[in-house]
Amino acid sequence: MMEDIKRLQQEITELKRKKNAVILGHYYQRPEIQEVSDYIGDSLALAQEAQRCMADIIVFCGVHFMAETAKILNPTRKVLLPVMEAGCSLAESCKAEDLRRFHAEHKDHIVISYINCTAEVKAESDLICTSGNAEKLVNALPKEQKIIFAPDKNLGSYINSKTGREMLLWNGVCTVHDAMQAEGVLKLKAENMDAPVIAHPECNAALLKVADFVGSTKAMLNYIKKSDAKRFIVVTESGILYEMKKENPDREFITLKDEKSCACDDCGYMKMNTLENLLACLRDETPEIVMSEELIEAAKRPIVRMLEMSREMGIIK
């Protein structure tokens, strides 16, 4: 099995070099996918990397909306996604036409959309955010500015609690994070008193209240580096554990799976990408993300605004 993995990884590495291709991988990907990726990151880091990418071909190992974002920022480059069906429950919860109608009922509001949405929803938005910059972006806007936040009600609720805003929240969730429950976390916490709970803001409000730290995947990694703790209860998608263990081999990571009442921390969409279909995708240069120029231009504006504001505030370089 290990020999097969190494062989596939070698073929992928040789092929991407031959084709001047770059592989962008999300933290939630399988470990063997992360190992052959040129860049690993959360949504903000990958959007930034996609913007400055110079390769002829971008292969995005993530889900559909992420590959769309790469295409929006690189309209002249070929952007590939190993499995076109790799979707996102959050993105599916918000249709552009529904958001357009809702916005028409609240014309005095601007629309901030979490990056976990379709290109069509991005095109209906005034500003895009990620879990890593949402709080700072919202705080940067005038207090009197009314806001619709889509599509994640959990992230939106968390940002409301942190900023004192009363944003109107779209009724969408990440089904993976929303299924994680505070009861399971409290059991783990009682059994592991020395382990701080670190959770992603896509989790529900009850769970976030029992967390010691709430942040994006990148923020979690930074928290662990700075912490004196040796053990952590990690409440997010399981793929992040590979990077956590690689960066912190002397630390122990506990998940809801260890509580044995929940096997809910795997995103089936993220795990659809495999070495086999990644190799086929790179070899055949398909499936390719194709979008109209009009949609690309409309969706690009709020993403570029996010990146510009993030640079101005020092969130990214």
Backbone torsions as a table, in degrees:
resi	resn	phi	psi	omega
1	MET	NA	-48.6	-179.9
2	MET	-63.3	-36.3	178.0
3	GLU	-63.7	-40.0	178.4
4	ASP	-64.0	-41.6	178.8
5	ILE	-62.0	-47.0	-179.0
6	LYS	-64.4	-38.3	178.6
7	ARG	-64.2	-46.1	179.4
8	LEU	-63.6	-42.0	179.4
9	GLN	-62.4	-39.5	178.7
10	GLN	-65.9	-42.5	178.7
11	GLU	-62.5	-41.4	179.1
12	ILE	-64.5	-44.0	-179.9
13	THR	-62.2	-43.3	179.4
14	GLU	-66.9	-39.4	-177.8
15	LEU	-69.9	-40.8	-179.5
16	LYS	-68.0	-32.4	176.5
17	ARG	-68.3	-42.4	-179.9
18	LYS	-64.0	-36.5	-175.4
19	LYS	-97.6	5.3	-175.4
20	ASN	51.6	53.1	-179.5
21	ALA	-109.3	153.8	175.4
22	VAL	-125.5	140.9	178.7
23	ILE	-108.4	120.3	175.5
24	LEU	-102.1	125.7	-176.2
25	GLY	-124.5	137.6	177.1
26	HIS	-83.4	153.6	178.5
27	TYR	-56.3	-22.3	-175.3
28	TYR	-88.0	1.5	179.3
29	GLN	-73.1	163.1	175.9
30	ARG	-57.8	147.6	-179.9
31	PRO	-53.4	-42.3	-178.2
32	GLU	-66.7	-26.4	174.6
33	ILE	-74.2	-43.6	179.0
34	GLN	-59.0	-35.1	-177.0
35	GLU	-66.5	-28.3	-179.8
36	VAL	-100.0	-0.5	179.5
37	SER	-78.0	142.5	178.0
38	ASP	-78.4	-30.5	178.4
39	TYR	-138.4	132.9	176.3
40	ILE	-118.5	137.3	179.5
41	GLY	-173.6	-178.3	172.6
42	ASP	-89.9	-174.6	-173.5
43	SER	-60.9	-39.7	-178.6
44	LEU	-67.0	-47.9	-179.2
45	ALA	-63.1	-39.4	-179.2
46	LEU	-71.9	-34.7	174.9
47	ALA	-64.0	-41.7	177.9
48	GLN	-63.4	-44.1	-179.4
49	GLU	-66.3	-38.9	178.8
50	ALA	-62.8	-35.7	-178.2
51	GLN	-66.4	-35.0	-176.4
52	ARG	-102.6	8.4	-177.4
53	CYS	-68.4	138.1	-178.7
54	MET	-117.0	3.6	-178.6
55	ALA	-70.0	157.2	177.3
56	ASP	-72.3	-34.4	-177.7
57	ILE	-128.4	132.8	173.9
58	ILE	-111.4	121.1	174.1
59	VAL	-105.3	118.8	-175.9
60	PHE	-101.8	113.3	175.1
61	CYS	-95.0	93.1	-177.7
62	GLY	-170.2	-136.6	177.7
63	VAL	-121.0	175.0	-167.1
64	HIS	-57.4	-46.0	-176.3
65	PHE	-63.9	-28.4	178.6
66	MET	-69.5	-43.1	177.2
67	ALA	-65.4	-37.2	175.0
68	GLU	-59.2	-43.4	179.8
69	THR	-61.2	-41.4	178.0
70	ALA	-62.6	-40.1	179.3
71	LYS	-68.0	-40.7	178.5
72	ILE	-58.8	-39.2	-178.6
73	LEU	-85.4	-10.9	179.5
74	ASN	-137.6	65.2	-173.0
75	PRO	-63.8	-23.1	-178.2
76	THR	-91.6	-5.2	-178.8
77	ARG	-103.6	153.6	177.8
78	LYS	-80.1	123.5	179.3
79	VAL	-115.2	125.3	-176.8
80	LEU	-115.7	150.0	175.7
81	LEU	-131.1	119.4	-174.8
82	PRO	-52.8	-38.4	179.8
83	VAL	-130.2	108.5	-176.6
84	MET	-63.2	-24.0	-178.3
85	GLU	-81.5	-1.0	179.2
86	ALA	-71.7	93.8	-174.0
87	GLY	-100.0	-152.5	-178.0
88	CYS	-158.7	127.9	-178.7
89	SER	-61.6	-34.8	177.8
90	LEU	-65.7	-48.6	-179.5
91	ALA	-60.6	-38.1	-178.4
92	GLU	-71.2	-18.7	-176.7
93	SER	-79.2	-8.5	-175.4
94	CYS	-134.2	111.9	176.8
95	LYS	-93.8	142.3	-175.7
96	ALA	-58.3	-40.9	-177.7
97	GLU	-67.2	-34.5	177.6
98	ASP	-69.4	-41.5	177.7
99	LEU	-65.0	-37.6	179.5
100	ARG	-62.8	-42.7	178.9
101	ARG	-65.9	-42.0	179.9
102	PHE	-63.8	-40.9	179.3
103	HIS	-65.6	-36.3	179.4
104	ALA	-63.3	-27.3	177.3
105	GLU	-80.7	-12.4	-179.0
106	HIS	-135.3	63.4	-172.1
107	LYS	-65.8	-19.4	-179.6
108	ASP	-85.3	3.5	178.4
109	HIS	-102.6	149.6	166.1
110	ILE	-97.1	163.4	-178.8
111	VAL	-111.2	120.1	170.3
112	ILE	-107.6	123.1	-180.0
113	SER	-115.1	133.5	172.1
114	TYR	-61.4	144.1	-174.9
115	ILE	-61.0	-18.9	177.2
116	ASN	-76.7	64.7	-180.0
117	CYS	-150.6	166.0	-178.1
118	THR	-73.3	164.3	177.0
119	ALA	-60.5	-36.3	179.9
120	GLU	-64.4	-38.4	176.9
121	VAL	-70.3	-38.3	176.0
122	LYS	-58.8	-39.3	-179.3
123	ALA	-66.1	-23.2	178.0
124	GLU	-89.1	-0.3	-172.0
125	SER	-103.3	156.1	175.7
126	ASP	-93.1	-26.1	-177.5
127	LEU	-154.5	140.0	174.6
128	ILE	-103.8	150.0	175.9
129	CYS	-138.2	167.6	171.8
130	THR	-122.7	172.7	177.6
131	SER	-66.1	-21.6	-179.2
132	GLY	-81.5	-21.3	-176.9
133	ASN	-126.0	-1.8	-172.6
134	ALA	-56.0	-47.5	-176.9
135	GLU	-61.2	-45.2	-178.2
136	LYS	-68.9	-37.6	178.6
137	LEU	-65.1	-43.5	179.7
138	VAL	-64.4	-42.6	178.9
139	ASN	-64.3	-24.6	-178.7
140	ALA	-77.1	-14.5	-179.6
141	LEU	-87.6	151.7	179.0
142	PRO	-54.9	140.5	-177.4
143	LYS	-58.4	-31.5	-177.6
144	GLU	-80.6	-8.2	-179.1
145	GLN	-69.5	122.2	177.3
146	LYS	-83.3	141.9	-170.7
147	ILE	-134.2	135.9	164.5
148	ILE	-99.1	128.3	178.9
149	PHE	-113.3	123.2	-178.8
150	ALA	-133.2	159.4	-11.6
151	PRO	-98.8	-0.6	-171.1
152	ASP	-93.0	107.5	-179.4
153	LYS	-68.9	-28.8	179.2
154	ASN	-68.9	-48.6	177.2
155	LEU	-63.3	-42.6	179.5
156	GLY	-61.8	-41.6	178.4
157	SER	-64.1	-40.4	178.5
158	TYR	-63.7	-43.0	179.1
159	ILE	-65.7	-38.7	175.0
160	ASN	-58.1	-44.1	-178.2
161	SER	-66.6	-31.4	-178.1
162	LYS	-83.2	-29.4	-174.0
163	THR	-105.5	-13.4	-175.8
164	GLY	77.7	10.5	178.5
165	ARG	-78.1	170.1	173.0
166	GLU	-129.1	57.1	-179.6
167	MET	-63.7	144.3	172.1
168	LEU	-76.6	128.9	-172.0
169	LEU	-107.4	130.9	172.2
170	TRP	-70.3	146.7	-174.8
171	ASN	-90.9	67.3	177.7
172	GLY	-127.8	155.1	177.7
173	VAL	-144.4	158.3	164.2
174	CYS	-80.8	116.8	-174.5
175	THR	-64.6	-26.9	178.3
176	VAL	-69.4	-54.2	-178.1
177	HIS	-68.7	-37.0	-176.4
178	ASP	-69.1	-24.8	-179.7
179	ALA	-75.8	-16.8	178.8
180	MET	-73.1	132.6	-171.5
181	GLN	-115.5	147.5	-179.0
182	ALA	-61.7	-33.6	-178.1
183	GLU	-58.8	-44.8	179.2
184	GLY	-65.5	-38.5	178.9
185	VAL	-65.9	-42.2	-179.9
186	LEU	-63.3	-36.4	176.4
187	LYS	-63.4	-45.9	178.6
188	LEU	-63.1	-38.6	-178.8
189	LYS	-65.4	-39.7	179.7
190	ALA	-66.2	-32.3	-179.2
191	GLU	-87.1	-13.8	-176.3
192	ASN	-138.3	68.9	-172.9
193	MET	-63.0	-23.2	-178.4
194	ASP	-85.9	-3.9	-174.3
195	ALA	-104.4	112.7	176.2
196	PRO	-66.8	148.7	178.0
197	VAL	-92.8	123.5	176.0
198	ILE	-116.4	128.4	-171.6
199	ALA	-134.3	152.7	177.8
200	HIS	-86.0	141.1	-177.5
201	PRO	-68.9	-2.1	171.9
202	GLU	-77.2	-9.8	177.3
203	CYS	-72.5	161.8	-177.6
204	ASN	-71.8	161.3	-172.9
205	ALA	-61.0	-37.9	-179.4
206	ALA	-62.2	-40.4	179.5
207	LEU	-69.4	-42.8	-177.9
208	LEU	-61.8	-28.3	179.8
209	LYS	-66.7	-25.2	-179.3
210	VAL	-97.9	3.2	179.1
211	ALA	-84.3	147.4	175.2
212	ASP	-86.0	-25.1	178.1
213	PHE	-146.6	135.3	177.3
214	VAL	-121.9	128.1	-179.9
215	GLY	-173.5	171.5	177.4
216	SER	-65.4	172.1	179.2
217	THR	-59.2	-42.3	178.7
218	LYS	-65.8	-40.7	179.1
219	ALA	-63.6	-36.9	176.2
220	MET	-61.1	-45.3	179.2
221	LEU	-60.2	-41.9	178.9
222	ASN	-66.5	-38.5	179.6
223	TYR	-61.4	-44.3	-179.4
224	ILE	-61.9	-42.5	-179.1
225	LYS	-59.5	-38.5	-175.2
226	LYS	-87.8	-15.2	-174.9
227	SER	-79.9	150.3	174.6
228	ASP	-87.4	-10.2	-178.8
229	ALA	-66.3	150.7	179.2
230	LYS	-104.5	-14.7	-178.3
231	ARG	-133.3	144.6	-177.1
232	PHE	-139.1	141.2	170.6
233	ILE	-95.3	115.1	-172.3
234	VAL	-103.9	121.1	-177.2
235	VAL	-118.3	85.1	175.3
236	THR	-168.2	-173.4	-179.0
237	GLU	-62.3	140.8	-170.0
238	SER	-64.6	-22.2	-177.4
239	GLY	-58.4	-28.5	-178.0
240	ILE	-65.9	-20.4	-177.0
241	LEU	-62.6	-31.4	179.7
242	TYR	-60.9	-47.6	179.8
243	GLU	-69.3	-38.6	178.9
244	MET	-60.1	-45.8	-179.2
245	LYS	-69.7	-35.9	179.6
246	LYS	-66.2	-42.5	-179.2
247	GLU	-78.3	-24.3	-174.1
248	ASN	-135.1	68.6	-176.1
249	PRO	-64.8	-16.1	-178.9
250	ASP	-94.0	2.7	-178.5
251	ARG	-105.7	159.0	177.7
252	GLU	-114.1	138.1	-177.1
253	PHE	-122.2	126.5	-176.8
254	ILE	-112.0	136.1	-179.8
255	THR	-124.8	173.4	179.2
256	LEU	-62.7	-21.6	175.3
257	LYS	-63.4	-31.9	179.6
258	ASP	-68.9	-20.9	178.5
259	GLU	-80.2	-13.1	172.6
260	LYS	68.5	5.8	177.2
261	SER	-108.4	1.2	-175.0
262	CYS	-148.2	128.9	172.0
263	ALA	-120.2	43.7	-166.6
264	CYS	-102.3	10.7	-174.3
265	ASP	-101.9	20.6	173.9
266	ASP	-110.9	128.6	174.2
267	CYS	-90.9	112.5	-179.6
268	GLY	-59.8	-34.6	178.7
269	TYR	-64.2	-46.3	-179.2
270	MET	-62.4	-35.6	-176.2
271	LYS	-83.6	2.2	177.2
272	MET	-69.7	-26.5	178.4
273	ASN	-77.0	129.1	179.1
274	THR	-129.3	167.5	176.4
275	LEU	-61.0	-36.6	-178.3
276	GLU	-63.8	-50.1	-178.2
277	ASN	-77.3	-21.5	172.8
278	LEU	-67.2	-43.7	178.0
279	LEU	-62.8	-44.5	179.2
280	ALA	-63.2	-40.6	178.8
281	CYS	-61.2	-45.0	-179.1
282	LEU	-70.2	-38.4	-179.3
283	ARG	-67.6	-46.5	-174.7
284	ASP	-92.6	-9.3	-177.9
285	GLU	56.6	44.5	177.4
286	THR	-158.4	150.9	2.4
287	PRO	-72.2	141.8	-179.5
288	GLU	-109.2	141.2	175.2
289	ILE	-79.9	119.3	-179.7
290	VAL	-123.7	129.3	-178.6
291	MET	-140.9	154.2	178.7
292	SER	-73.0	154.5	178.5
293	GLU	-61.1	-37.2	-178.5
294	GLU	-64.2	-43.8	-180.0
295	LEU	-67.4	-41.2	178.9
296	ILE	-59.6	-46.7	-178.5
297	GLU	-64.8	-41.8	-179.3
298	ALA	-68.0	-39.7	-178.8
299	ALA	-77.1	-23.6	-176.5
300	LYS	-71.9	-36.1	-174.4
301	ARG	-55.3	-52.1	-178.4
302	PRO	-70.1	-25.2	177.0
303	ILE	-71.6	-46.0	178.9
304	VAL	-62.8	-38.3	177.3
305	ARG	-61.4	-41.6	177.3
306	MET	-60.0	-47.4	-177.5
307	LEU	-65.4	-40.0	178.8
308	GLU	-65.1	-46.1	178.7
309	MET	-63.3	-38.3	180.0
310	SER	-64.9	-37.3	177.6
311	ARG	-70.1	-41.7	179.5
312	GLU	-60.5	-34.0	-178.9
313	MET	-90.9	-0.1	177.4
314	GLY	78.4	13.8	178.8
315	ILE	-70.8	-38.9	174.9
316	ILE	-131.5	164.6	179.9
317	LYS	-98.9	NA	NA
